[in-house]
């Protein structure tokens, strides 16, 4: 069972634009993968398809982390010149 997501959005300052609050809420739900999980549960997926998608997601995450590490290393090299 997945953990329960507890997302609350409060205005950062008085009379904050409602659109900004909605945008922040959507970002948080995307990060927690709440909407994606609801869509996934709407229809049945074969276990093999679930596994394949999970593998692809993990591979993308590893690639992003590797790219992030490389960019940080390049910044350090440029900074030390």
Backbone as CSV, one residue per row, in Angstrom:
resi,resn,N_x,N_y,N_z,CA_x,CA_y,CA_z,C_x,C_y,C_z
1,UNK,0.840,-1.185,0.000,0.000,0.000,0.000,0.883,1.246,0.000
2,UNK,0.523,2.193,-0.837,1.296,3.418,-0.905,0.997,4.311,0.281
3,UNK,1.940,5.189,0.570,1.724,6.120,1.666,0.648,7.129,1.268
4,UNK,-0.039,7.639,2.284,-1.058,8.638,2.008,-0.398,9.994,1.804
5,UNK,-0.860,10.710,0.809,-0.300,12.022,0.522,-1.097,13.078,1.277
6,UNK,-0.399,13.924,1.942,-1.035,14.994,2.684,-0.528,16.308,2.098
7,UNK,-1.274,16.845,1.155,-0.857,18.059,0.471,-1.792,19.189,0.868
8,UNK,-1.210,20.244,1.375,-2.012,21.416,1.692,-1.307,22.638,1.119
9,UNK,-2.080,23.522,0.572,-1.552,24.744,-0.030,-2.169,25.921,0.694
10,UNK,-1.316,26.811,1.180,-1.777,28.020,1.853,-1.196,29.215,1.118
11,UNK,-1.895,30.329,1.142,-1.333,31.515,0.487,-0.034,31.933,1.167
12,UNK,0.953,32.254,0.368,2.247,32.657,0.931,2.191,34.064,1.491
13,UNK,1.347,34.892,0.909,1.183,36.253,1.403,-0.266,36.661,1.191
14,UNK,-0.733,37.673,1.906,-2.145,38.073,1.766,-2.504,38.411,0.317
15,UNK,-3.671,38.020,-0.081,-4.205,38.270,-1.427,-3.325,37.699,-2.529
16,UNK,-2.798,36.498,-2.294,-2.002,35.835,-3.339,-2.927,35.400,-4.466
17,UNK,-2.422,35.462,-5.673,-3.182,35.084,-6.858,-3.594,33.605,-6.757
18,UNK,-4.867,33.332,-7.004,-5.381,31.967,-6.897,-4.743,31.054,-7.942
19,UNK,-4.439,31.593,-9.118,-3.823,30.784,-10.172,-2.454,30.261,-9.750
20,UNK,-1.701,31.086,-9.021,-0.393,30.648,-8.537,-0.551,29.517,-7.533
21,UNK,-1.567,29.613,-6.686,-1.799,28.568,-5.698,-2.176,27.263,-6.392
22,UNK,-3.007,27.340,-7.410,-3.411,26.147,-8.161,-2.196,25.526,-8.845
23,UNK,-1.354,26.373,-9.435,-0.151,25.895,-10.105,0.768,25.173,-9.112
24,UNK,0.915,25.744,-7.899,1.736,25.115,-6.872,1.157,23.772,-6.449
25,UNK,-0.185,23.719,-6.324,-0.855,22.473,-5.959,-0.606,21.401,-7.016
26,UNK,-0.748,21.761,-8.290,-0.530,20.803,-9.373,0.910,20.303,-9.391
27,UNK,1.860,21.194,-9.130,3.264,20.776,-9.083,3.480,19.754,-7.984
28,UNK,2.898,20.007,-6.810,3.069,19.087,-5.693,2.425,17.738,-5.990
29,UNK,1.233,17.744,-6.588,0.581,16.473,-6.887,1.350,15.707,-7.964
30,UNK,1.948,16.427,-8.919,2.762,15.754,-9.936,3.975,15.108,-9.298
31,UNK,4.605,15.845,-8.386,5.800,15.324,-7.728,5.476,14.079,-6.916
32,UNK,4.320,14.049,-6.276,3.902,12.904,-5.476,3.286,11.796,-6.342
33,UNK,3.079,12.083,-7.618,2.498,11.134,-8.588,1.083,10.713,-8.214
34,UNK,0.313,11.615,-7.639,-1.049,11.308,-7.207,-1.969,11.157,-8.408
35,UNK,-1.951,12.131,-9.297,-2.845,12.116,-10.459,-2.520,10.918,-11.350
36,UNK,-1.234,10.652,-11.533,-0.816,9.516,-12.372,-1.320,8.198,-11.777
37,UNK,-1.269,8.089,-10.459,-1.734,6.859,-9.814,-3.240,6.674,-9.998
38,UNK,-3.993,7.754,-9.904,-5.445,7.679,-10.101,-5.744,7.214,-11.516
39,UNK,-5.027,7.769,-12.490,-5.239,7.364,-13.887,-4.867,5.890,-14.093
40,UNK,-3.784,5.472,-13.448,-3.361,4.078,-13.577,-4.408,3.129,-13.014
41,UNK,-5.015,3.499,-11.909,-5.983,2.617,-11.267,-7.332,2.581,-11.997
42,UNK,-7.527,3.505,-12.915,-8.801,3.565,-13.629,-8.991,2.349,-14.541
43,UNK,-7.906,1.832,-15.094,-7.986,0.684,-15.994,-6.997,-0.386,-15.563
44,UNK,-7.324,-1.607,-15.877,-6.451,-2.724,-15.527,-5.230,-2.744,-16.428
45,UNK,-4.072,-3.003,-15.840,-2.844,-3.193,-16.606,-2.269,-4.539,-16.247
46,UNK,-1.796,-5.226,-17.275,-1.163,-6.514,-17.027,0.093,-6.294,-16.187
47,UNK,0.419,-7.252,-15.329,1.623,-7.114,-14.508,2.893,-6.908,-15.335
48,UNK,2.961,-7.531,-16.514,4.157,-7.368,-17.346,4.275,-5.921,-17.837
49,UNK,3.153,-5.289,-18.145,3.166,-3.896,-18.601,3.577,-2.987,-17.450
50,UNK,3.057,-3.270,-16.253,3.427,-2.476,-15.078,4.932,-2.540,-14.844
51,UNK,5.485,-3.774,-14.945,6.920,-3.959,-14.719,7.734,-3.188,-15.750
52,UNK,7.284,-3.261,-17.005,7.998,-2.584,-18.088,8.008,-1.075,-17.855
53,UNK,6.859,-0.523,-17.473,6.770,0.915,-17.211,7.634,1.310,-16.013
54,UNK,7.637,0.480,-14.989,8.435,0.761,-13.804,9.918,0.780,-14.147
55,UNK,10.350,-0.199,-14.973,11.744,-0.240,-15.407,12.117,1.009,-16.197
56,UNK,11.225,1.426,-17.108,11.491,2.604,-17.936,11.573,3.857,-17.062
57,UNK,10.678,3.956,-16.072,10.688,5.105,-15.163,11.994,5.149,-14.368
58,UNK,12.441,3.993,-13.893,13.682,3.924,-13.127,14.878,4.294,-14.002
59,UNK,14.870,3.837,-15.241,15.966,4.143,-16.162,16.028,5.646,-16.437
60,UNK,14.859,6.268,-16.650,14.833,7.721,-16.865,15.356,8.457,-15.645
61,UNK,14.967,8.006,-14.456,15.412,8.651,-13.217,16.927,8.524,-13.066
62,UNK,17.467,7.341,-13.367,18.926,7.156,-13.285,19.638,8.075,-14.274
63,UNK,19.094,8.179,-15.484,19.698,9.037,-16.501,19.686,10.494,-16.049
64,UNK,18.550,10.941,-15.496,18.452,12.330,-15.021,19.454,12.607,-13.908
65,UNK,19.571,11.671,-12.970,20.530,11.846,-11.872,21.955,11.903,-12.402
66,UNK,22.267,11.065,-13.362,23.604,11.057,-13.957,23.879,12.386,-14.647
67,UNK,22.913,12.894,-15.403,23.079,14.176,-16.083,23.249,15.311,-15.079
68,UNK,22.489,15.252,-13.996,22.590,16.264,-12.946,23.990,16.247,-12.337
69,UNK,24.522,15.026,-12.098,25.860,14.888,-11.522,26.917,15.436,-12.477
70,UNK,26.757,15.147,-13.764,27.718,15.625,-14.772,27.695,17.148,-14.859
71,UNK,26.495,17.735,-14.877,26.391,19.205,-14.951,27.029,19.866,-13.734
72,UNK,26.812,19.289,-12.542,27.410,19.839,-11.324,28.927,19.772,-11.399
73,UNK,29.440,18.662,-11.914,30.887,18.501,-12.045,31.446,19.528,-13.029
74,UNK,30.750,19.760,-14.129,31.195,20.743,-15.113,31.181,22.155,-14.534
75,UNK,30.155,22.450,-13.717,30.100,23.770,-13.074,31.288,23.965,-12.143
76,UNK,31.629,22.890,-11.392,32.768,22.996,-10.483,34.062,23.239,-11.255
77,UNK,34.217,22.567,-12.395,35.424,22.748,-13.207,35.504,24.174,-13.735
78,UNK,34.385,24.682,-14.249,34.371,26.064,-14.765,34.644,27.073,-13.669
79,UNK,34.104,26.819,-12.494,34.269,27.754,-11.373,35.725,27.802,-10.907
80,UNK,36.434,26.692,-10.971,37.814,26.617,-10.491,38.842,27.115,-11.507
81,UNK,38.425,27.456,-12.695,39.380,27.939,-13.712,39.870,29.309,-13.438
